[in-house]
Amino acid sequence: MINVLRLNHRIERDKRLTTHVALAARAFGADKIYYSGQRDKKFEESIKKVVEDFGGSFEVEFLGEPLKLIKNLKENGFKVVHLTVYGAELKGKIDEIRNKDILAIVGGEKVEPVFYKLADYNISVTNQPHSEVSALAVFLYEYFKGRKVRFGGAKKVVIPSERGKVVKS
């Protein structure tokens, strides 16, 4: 099981970014996203609508206390992977991480040192500035060895097409 924790969501500043983190999490195989910071019902409804239309069982949940979640999941056997520019290189650690239940953490504004300390792995997909979306997508792609995720119960299905948008209902 793969869960994602998006830290410190700010409605006005992060509305599209947090949505893109959730969309990448879902598309690349995560089961659930938690988020902290400001509660955003529009964000939650947006993601629920994507799941309703395009299938799967992806969930979104607001958290008031992310540290409590981290400690609880660790007690239940999850490994915590904090995705950060400052971490160890993903390529050197992915085999050690793969096939474990994971809570992947991506930051918002400044990430407090406690998250680095609680993480079992502080991992970087590149040691250059980049977005949470790219870090999560690359991590999940590598974790699942590039496999394509299948979504049951879809009302809409995107049909691959070299030109144009093809969506079947």
Secondary structure by P-SEA (a helix, b strand, c coil): cbbbbbccccccccaaaaaaaaaaaaaacccbbbbcccccaaaaaaaaaaaaacccbbbbbbbccaaaaaaaaaaabbbbbbbcccccccccccccccccccbbbbbccccccccccccccccccccccccaaaaaaaaaaaaacbbbbbbcccccccccccccccccc
